[in-house]
Amino acid sequence: MERGSDKHGARQDDAMAEEVEGMLRGTGPTHAEEWKDPEPPADDDPAADPHRPQYPDHG
């Protein structure tokens, strides 16, 4: 069976497909991609105004 991939074999194709299956079928983040989730803001973080760009203080 020809897969159109000459960079790696069928076994590696299957392994790569298995790695991304959770991302393709799942509705939420998978345990494997937990590091990609942003951290929630800390209690002492200033509130960000989405309409105003954030610049460092020059004071």
Backbone torsions as a table, in degrees:
resi	resn	phi	psi	omega
1	MET	NA	129.1	-178.4
2	GLU	-93.5	128.0	-176.3
3	ARG	-104.0	-10.8	-178.9
4	GLY	79.8	13.9	179.8
5	SER	-121.4	115.3	178.2
6	ASP	-106.5	6.2	-179.9
7	LYS	-86.2	-27.9	177.9
8	HIS	-152.9	167.9	-173.5
9	GLY	-87.9	179.3	-177.2
10	ALA	-63.2	-35.9	-179.2
11	ARG	-64.3	-42.0	179.1
12	GLN	-72.3	-34.5	174.4
13	ASP	-56.8	-46.0	-179.5
14	ASP	-65.2	-40.1	179.2
15	ALA	-65.4	-41.4	179.1
16	MET	-67.0	-38.5	178.1
17	ALA	-64.1	-37.5	179.3
18	GLU	-67.7	-34.5	-179.8
19	GLU	-64.1	-37.5	-175.6
20	VAL	-97.5	1.0	-176.9
21	GLU	-59.6	-39.9	179.1
22	GLY	-62.6	-37.7	179.3
23	MET	-70.5	-34.2	-177.3
24	LEU	-78.8	-35.9	-175.4
25	ARG	-97.7	-27.1	-173.7
26	GLY	-76.8	158.1	177.9
27	THR	-99.4	-17.3	-179.9
28	GLY	-128.7	-178.0	179.3
29	PRO	-67.9	146.3	177.3
30	THR	-93.4	165.4	179.7
31	HIS	-61.8	-32.2	-177.8
32	ALA	-68.7	-28.0	-178.0
33	GLU	-103.8	20.8	-177.2
34	GLU	-61.1	-32.0	-179.0
35	TRP	-66.2	-18.2	-179.8
36	LYS	-80.3	-19.0	-178.6
37	ASP	-68.3	135.1	178.9
38	PRO	-70.7	149.2	177.8
39	GLU	-75.4	144.7	175.9
40	PRO	-68.6	154.9	-179.9
41	PRO	-66.4	148.1	177.8
42	ALA	-76.0	162.8	-178.7
43	ASP	-64.0	-30.3	-177.6
44	ASP	-96.5	7.1	176.2
45	ASP	-73.5	137.9	176.4
46	PRO	-69.4	147.7	178.9
47	ALA	-69.9	135.6	-179.4
48	ALA	-93.4	133.0	175.4
49	ASP	-90.6	117.1	-176.2
50	PRO	-67.1	-14.9	-178.0
51	HIS	-96.0	-3.5	-177.2
52	ARG	-124.0	126.0	178.8
53	PRO	-65.9	147.8	-179.0
54	GLN	-94.3	118.1	177.4
55	TYR	-118.7	147.3	177.2
56	PRO	-67.2	150.7	178.9
57	ASP	-69.2	139.0	179.1
58	HIS	-115.5	40.7	-169.6
59	GLY	-98.1	NA	NA
